[in-house]
Amino acid sequence: MKNIISSFTLPNGSVLKNRIAKSAMSENFGTRNHAPSKGLINTYKVWAKGNPGLLITGNIMVDSMALGEARNVVVEDYKDFELLKEWAKSVEGTDVHLWPQINHPGRQAFAAINREIVGPSAVPLKMGGASKMFKTPKALTEEAIWDIIKRFGTTARIMKEAGFTGCQIHGAHGYLVSQFLSSISNVRTDQWGGSLTNRARFVLEIYREIRRQVGSDYPIGIKINSADFQRGGFTEKESMEVIRLLGNEGIDLIEISGGTYEKPAMVQGIQKQSTVSREAYFLDYIEKARKLIKTPLLLTGGFRTVKVMEKALEDGSLDVIGLARPFCLYPYLANQIFDGSVKQFDTPTPKIGIKFLDKLGGVELPWYELQIQRIGNGKSPKTDLSGIFAFWFSLKSLFFKSFWKN
């Protein structure tokens, strides 16, 4: 395991002590007022004791009026600054990096918890029966676009001041940045739409605003789709061009993913024969990306054996291994890999038998959120947790926002 256990230096000089990163996951574990809960902070204390090189949080929203989930943490000002500092200290004494994933949901915002939903254009989600859970978004004005860009920078700066050691822009999975990149959800005819140059302007301006507010020595990463896997959507070729542009800007770490709510590739898995034998969903893409840019690359999705992780690093196509759901069931995963006690980590796919919900991930996401909450509440993960229970938890979260106490 000489590659997995080795350190890695990012372009800005920050050092990851090993090549394992906990990728961002839906947590839905904030308070009713969208502050980090004590349980959420405790979850990160547990994960930090497992000694990965990098922990990336779940969604930190930049606007309290634009939520992806009812219990998202929102950072738009200093009202929860003491709790943010406490969260940042969850990795104290471990040399583990802790980065917030900064996001805006755009049109991927449930109508039940958002009064107004916005997007690049007034193009609704097309998700069959599930489409009723979302409204047609209101097209953003030029002023509103610049306001959101500034919000990304403000959130990053506040998190830096609280003690977080870097940040990641969420530019994947069909959220707002991803929506601007896709010609399906972005049909604008101004400087923010049309050509790829225009569609990429939003993410480039977000990166520049964050860099302006946090300085040159602070690591900034991005999670971006290899493709949307939708006819007429964001293509692999376009994705390659965007990561080239970001690399030229000086971004420190690019995480590769794929899919949207309409085509949830990360939930379903990209079962191409070319990747099944190597586990990782997007390995073919990242091998092409490596030839294009020198920016460090993080790959998440599908890794389930130490042997394959080590081989991927040895081949030089990527620099950091991203793991998400395994951390929900193996809280001390990095240490368990290093001491040889875990060589393979399986993650179940809970279902309830309602086809469109199972396909959407309507059971999987809350099932893993509940595992995260068990960790934060001092309990062990529960692999036989009922899918029905997870689905009910999801409904309570969505339609009974005030159900839980802080």
GIJO-V597732 format. One record per residue. N is the residue number from 1. SS is DSSP state (alpha for helix, beta for strand, coil for the rest). Layout:
N	SS
N	SS
This chain:
1	coil
2	coil
3	coil
4	coil
5	coil
6	coil
7	coil
8	beta
9	beta
10	coil
11	coil
12	coil
13	coil
14	coil
15	beta
16	beta
17	coil
18	coil
19	coil
20	beta
21	beta
22	beta
23	coil
24	coil
25	coil
26	coil
27	coil
28	coil
29	coil
30	beta
31	coil
32	coil
33	coil
34	coil
35	coil
36	beta
37	coil
38	alpha
39	alpha
40	alpha
41	alpha
42	alpha
43	alpha
44	alpha
45	alpha
46	alpha
47	alpha
48	alpha
49	alpha
50	coil
51	coil
52	coil
53	coil
54	beta
55	beta
56	beta
57	beta
58	beta
59	beta
60	beta
61	beta
62	coil
63	coil
64	coil
65	coil
66	coil
67	coil
68	coil
69	coil
70	coil
71	coil
72	coil
73	beta
74	beta
75	coil
76	coil
77	coil
78	coil
79	coil
80	coil
81	alpha
82	alpha
83	alpha
84	alpha
85	alpha
86	alpha
87	alpha
88	alpha
89	alpha
90	alpha
91	alpha
92	coil
93	coil
94	coil
95	coil
96	coil
97	beta
98	beta
99	beta
100	beta
101	beta
102	beta
103	beta
104	coil
105	coil
106	coil
107	coil
108	coil
109	coil
110	coil
111	alpha
112	alpha
113	alpha
114	coil
115	coil
116	coil
117	coil
118	beta
119	beta
120	coil
121	coil
122	coil
123	coil
124	coil
125	coil
126	coil
127	coil
128	alpha
129	alpha
130	alpha
131	alpha
132	alpha
133	alpha
134	coil
135	coil
136	coil
137	coil
138	beta
139	beta
140	coil
141	coil
142	alpha
143	alpha
144	alpha
145	alpha
146	alpha
147	alpha
148	alpha
149	alpha
150	alpha
151	alpha
152	alpha
153	alpha
154	alpha
155	alpha
156	alpha
157	alpha
158	alpha
159	alpha
160	alpha
161	alpha
162	alpha
163	coil
164	coil
165	coil
166	beta
167	beta
168	beta
169	beta
170	beta
171	beta
172	coil
173	coil
174	coil
175	coil
176	alpha
177	alpha
178	alpha
179	alpha
180	alpha
181	alpha
182	coil
183	coil
184	coil
185	coil
186	coil
187	coil
188	coil
189	coil
190	coil
191	coil
192	coil
193	coil
194	coil
195	coil
196	alpha
197	alpha
198	alpha
199	alpha
200	coil
201	alpha
202	alpha
203	alpha
204	alpha
205	alpha
206	alpha
207	alpha
208	alpha
209	alpha
210	alpha
211	alpha
212	alpha
213	alpha
214	alpha
215	coil
216	coil
217	coil
218	coil
219	beta
220	beta
221	beta
222	beta
223	beta
224	beta
225	beta
226	coil
227	coil
228	coil
229	coil
230	coil
231	coil
232	coil
233	coil
234	coil
235	coil
236	alpha
237	alpha
238	alpha
239	alpha
240	alpha
241	alpha
242	alpha
243	alpha
244	alpha
245	alpha
246	alpha
247	alpha
248	alpha
249	alpha
250	coil
251	coil
252	coil
253	beta
254	beta
255	beta
256	beta
257	beta
258	coil
259	coil
260	coil
261	coil
262	coil
263	coil
264	coil
265	alpha
266	alpha
267	alpha
268	alpha
269	coil
270	coil
271	coil
272	coil
273	alpha
274	alpha
275	alpha
276	alpha
277	coil
278	coil
279	coil
280	coil
281	coil
282	coil
283	alpha
284	alpha
285	alpha
286	alpha
287	alpha
288	alpha
289	alpha
290	alpha
291	alpha
292	alpha
293	coil
294	coil
295	coil
296	coil
297	beta
298	beta
299	beta
300	beta
301	coil
302	coil
303	coil
304	coil
305	beta
306	alpha
307	alpha
308	alpha
309	alpha
310	alpha
311	alpha
312	alpha
313	alpha
314	alpha
315	alpha
316	coil
317	coil
318	coil
319	coil
320	beta
321	beta
322	beta
323	beta
324	coil
325	coil
326	alpha
327	alpha
328	alpha
329	alpha
330	coil
331	coil
332	coil
333	alpha
334	alpha
335	alpha
336	alpha
337	alpha
338	alpha
339	coil
340	coil
341	coil
342	coil
343	coil
344	beta
345	coil
346	coil
347	coil
348	coil
349	coil
350	coil
351	coil
352	coil
353	coil
354	coil
355	alpha
356	alpha
357	alpha
358	alpha
359	alpha
360	alpha
361	coil
362	coil
363	coil
364	alpha
365	alpha
366	alpha
367	alpha
368	alpha
369	alpha
370	alpha
371	alpha
372	alpha
373	alpha
374	alpha
375	alpha
376	alpha
377	coil
378	coil
379	coil
380	coil
381	coil
382	coil
383	coil
384	coil
385	coil
386	coil
387	alpha
388	alpha
389	alpha
390	alpha
391	alpha
392	alpha
393	alpha
394	alpha
395	alpha
396	alpha
397	alpha
398	alpha
399	alpha
400	coil
401	coil
402	coil
403	coil
404	coil
405	coil
406	coil
